[in-house]
């Protein structure tokens, strides 16, 4: 199983970015997928998740109203639309796959850097 993120970059505060994560592998199975991020000197934190069965989404409070998670379970792809970016959103963003339940992530991508300048 392989998860590959893309779409990161350097933007200014207030700008938007769209991250993508594509999963592949013959044994790949997914209950839902999520995005996490890790800023320098900080622990990795949950950002957003989506459950495929009913497209229910979850967000950490700091991104509610600004970020939107979406995806296509048939294509094993998840996206993170990030609007109104702030310097505190600067981090490496990782996608993760849950095979059985959200909160228990089995597969991880290598990460993509998002840098927001003020």
C-alpha positions, 0 to 999 in steps of 0.5 A: 500500500502506498499513499502519495500526497501532492499540492503543497507549496509556499503561499501567502496568508489568505491564499488557498491550496488544494492537497491531494492524496492518492492511494494504491496497492493490491491489498488497499482497503479503506474505511475512511481517510484523514489529514494530519499535520506536523509543524516544526517542533510540535507533535503531529496533529489531526486536521480532518477526516472523512468516512466513506460510508456516509461521507461524514467529515470531522475537523479540528476546531482551528480549521473549521470553516476554512478547510474542506476534506473530500474524496472519491473512495472508488479512486482511493483519493482524498483531497484537502481544500485549504482556504484563508490560510494562516502562517500557523497552518505551516506544517508538513501535511500527511494523509492517512488511511483507516482500514477499519475505523477512523482514529486507527490509521494503518497507512501513511503518506510521506508528507507534503510541505505547506508554508504560509508566509505573513 
